[in-house]
Amino acid sequence: MSKSKFIFVTGGVSSSLGKGIISASLAKLLQSRGFSITIQKFDPYINIDPGTLNPYEHGECYVTDDGAETDLDLGHYERFLNVQTSQANNVTTGKIYQTVIDKERKGEFLGKTVQVIPHITNEIKRRIKLLGEDNSYDFIITEIGGTVGDIESLPYIESVRQLIWELGKLNTLLIHLTLIPYLSAAKELKTKPTQHSVKTLMESGLNADILVCRTEHEISNEIKRKLALFCNVDVESVIQSIDASTIYEVPLLMKKEKLDEVVLKKLNLKDYNHANLDSWSDFVNNLKFPNYEVKIGLIGKYVELQDSYKSILESLIHAGSENLTKVDIVSIHSEYINDKQIDNEISKLDGILVAPGFGERGIEGKIKAIKCARQKNIPFFGICLGMQMAVIEYSRNVLGLVNANSTEMDEETPHPVISLMEDQKEIINKGGTMRLGSWECEIKDKSKVYEIYNTKTIFERHRHRWELNNKYIDQLNVKGLKSSGINPKTGLVEIVELPSNDWFIGVQFHPEYKSTVESPHPLFVSFVKACINYRKSN
């Protein structure tokens, strides 16, 4: 039997309350006491994974080392804990049903009628317990997506009910995250939505052990007692989660509210270390009291939804703290960039980051922004599609290859400087078939990236189908755009840089997926430092 304790986190009243941040914050507090932790996310949508979802639908698709395309909350888990996640940490209803249907087709149910209970719930329970099988973790925190009362969440809620009964109360704990809205007209906080949410939970056979209440205003002791009475919890188990200036304050606020102490008490655990968040506090203090400030343009086609570039934004925060610098992000929609905006706004930035993406919409704007960065020596960082656009810009404007392009945008381009990888050409199904996960890259001596990484071999995470066409490498190198990172097995270019500029680097991989609070990614740290130097010199 697994030695792991299972903590379930559900949500009510409203979506986007921050179950992932609360889960990661609790995990950080327990980790700081010496416990081993992992977090998993169960999403109730029928997609097999977020890999085929538009960023406008669900935010960014996060990628793990083993090539899983997952929910963006796994990024929070890794950034907070500095521990890698995997395929097993993100499960969707699509995966659950696909597994059960595959078993039914093979005859594994011996002719029985396949039903939500017990077959779907059994598969959910199996997946929940999977991470605890080798006894690697003291705690497994399971976040249930959506809100209680949603039709699609019901099988997960029932599975949690069954697991709590099977594993026992000393091995399981249920945290319910809810909202205490403030009515400005009445000038008071209202508890009724939370009462209804808890009632819905109880109708499914579940009692919350701890209530975490999102709020814009301090919750009084009187309100806590009221919530405790009507929601069937003790007063110390009503935890306030007030709005914070940064998500990285939340672990400190939860420590102040004694969330981890209440959890350990309810699970009857007594022999543990004191929580030590000194380095975390230093990180937050660096964010709050910076010595410098830089303005970096984030050029992308999904900028209306900040979650589309969540990992990039967080990586810039990590790098900002490391450099004692406040990073002001200017989100610029690449589809609408024109010469006037280049002159009046983009040329006045301290740094330009061109973000990943798919499809031809907005690429000409990205190319214009890159040309501006190159010609004015503004620090430039291109990620995935951003690197590819840098290659196209250089091919058109320096090599003189008129109409150079990517075959993703123009299949008939006379100069396909970016082309579809050979192993992608016969692929029809789009889900889970890109070049995904961690791949090796060898860095060339005396390059800018060698100075940054200070090592010859790196492993970075990928998510793409198109690559720099090897037929054009020599031309680009001769004219000054150097290939400074190569995959040793495939020969594909992973990194390009322009030595004639102070900081001009494009990478085919996604460094943002590996940046954490404890280990800010060296490329982002170096990029922000270059932006500081550029601002000082200008």
Secondary structure as UniProt FT lines:
FT   STRAND          5..11
FT   HELIX           19..32
FT   TURN            33..34
FT   STRAND          37..43
FT   HELIX           50..52
FT   HELIX           55..58
FT   STRAND          62..63
FT   TURN            65..66
FT   STRAND          69..70
FT   HELIX           73..81
FT   HELIX           87..89
FT   STRAND          90..92
FT   HELIX           93..105
FT   TURN            106..111
FT   HELIX           116..120
FT   HELIX           121..130
FT   TURN            131..134
FT   STRAND          139..144
FT   TURN            148..149
FT   HELIX           151..153
FT   HELIX           154..167
FT   TURN            169..171
FT   STRAND          172..179
FT   STRAND          182..183
FT   TURN            184..187
FT   STRAND          188..189
FT   HELIX           192..203
FT   TURN            204..205
FT   STRAND          210..215
FT   HELIX           221..231
FT   HELIX           235..237
FT   STRAND          238..242
FT   HELIX           247..249
FT   HELIX           250..256
FT   TURN            257..258
FT   HELIX           259..266
FT   TURN            267..268
FT   HELIX           278..288
FT   STRAND          292..300
FT   TURN            303..304
FT   HELIX           306..309
FT   HELIX           310..322
FT   TURN            323..324
FT   STRAND          325..333
FT   HELIX           334..336
FT   HELIX           339..344
FT   HELIX           346..348
FT   STRAND          351..354
FT   TURN            361..362
FT   HELIX           363..376
FT   STRAND          380..383
FT   HELIX           385..397
FT   TURN            402..403
FT   STRAND          405..406
FT   TURN            407..409
FT   TURN            411..412
FT   STRAND          416..420
FT   HELIX           422..424
FT   TURN            425..426
FT   TURN            431..432
FT   STRAND          435..443
FT   TURN            445..446
FT   HELIX           448..453
FT   STRAND          457..464
FT   STRAND          466..468
FT   HELIX           470..472
FT   HELIX           473..478
FT   TURN            479..480
FT   STRAND          482..486
FT   TURN            488..490
FT   STRAND          493..497
FT   TURN            499..500
FT   STRAND          504..507
FT   HELIX           511..514
FT   HELIX           522..537
//
